[in-house]
């Protein structure tokens, strides 16, 4: 259930590293807790985000929740599919339901993230 090739936050965001780009979204656990997602508000391309600070919101049938930046850097791409079909986060949280791509400003931010095994312990 928890992909081994990703890093995680305690707030249930995931990160996949591709060079100096971090692709991020929310975990399977998070989308399950939220329920049916109806809207995702994300930062704009060019915005700077700071690790562990709020950078957007997710609106679901059950609740509204903040989305936190898993690492610091600049937003270089947004998953525009989420505008028309936010429910893809429920179906494919680790694939088509990704949120943004962040050009990392400090690679050492990765040291603050959890491994898949450590994240699994949090959600058990």
N, C-alpha and C positions, 0 to 999 in steps of 0.2 A: 504493500500500500504506500510506503514511503520510498520514493526513488533514491537509490544510493548515490547517484551522480550529482545530486543537488545539495545546496547548503540551505539552512533554514533559520528563521527568527523565532523567538518565543511568542511573537504575535501572529504566527502562522503564515508568514510570507515565505516563498521559496525563491532561490536564485540559481540560475544556470550561467556559468562563466564561459564566454567565447572571446578569448584574447583579452582586450581591455573593456569589453562590453558585458554587462550583467543583464540577463533577461530575467524578469521577475513576474510573479503572480501570487495567488493565494493557494494554500494547500487543499488537498482533498478533504481533510478534517475540517478546515475553516468553512469551505463551501457547504459541507454537510450541516454544520452548526447553524449557518446563516439561513439555510433553506433556499427557496427559489429567488435567484438574483434578478432584479428588475432594472437596475441602473448602476453604472459605474462612473464615477467622476475622477478623472485623472489629471495630472499636471500637463502643461503644454510642452511641445518640443522646444528646447532651449532653456527650460526652467532648470535651476539648480535644486537638488534635493540633498538633505542631510540625513545621515544614517540614524535610524530609529525615530525620526520625526515624521509626523503625519504629512502625507503628500496627496491624499485624496480620500474618497469615501465609496463604500459599497452599500447600495440600498437593496434590501431583500424584503420578502413578505414579512418575515419575523422581526427584522431589526435593521438599523443603519449602523455601520461600523467604519471606523477609520482604516485607511490603508497606510502602512508605515514604510518608509524607504529602508530597504535592507542594507543599502550601502550609500555612500555619498557620491555625488557626481552630477552630470548633466543629462537630462532626458534627450535622447537622440531619435527615439521612435516610440509611437503609441500604437497599440493594437486597435485600429479604427473599427474592426469588426464588432467590438463591444458596444459601440453606439447603437447599432441596429439589433444585435443579438446578444445582450448581456448574459443570457442564460447559458451560453457556451461555457462560461466559467463553471457551471454546475456539471456539465457533461464532460468537459476536457480541461480540468484545472491545470494540468501540467503540459498541455499541448496547445490547442487552439485558443484556450482561455487565458493566455499570458496577458500581462497588463502593459508593461513598458520595457524599453531597453535603455539602460543607463550607462553612459561612458564613465567608468570609475575614475575618481580623482585621487583615491588613496587605496592601493591594493591591500594594505594592511587591515582595512575594514573587514576583509574576509575572515580574519582571525577572530572576530567578534561573533561570527555566525556559528550555528550548530551543525554538526554532522547529521546524517540521516539517522544513525543509531541514537544519538543524543536527543534528537527531535522525537523519535519514536517513544522514548521514555516519558516525555512530557504528555503525550496524548494517550498513553495506555490507561 
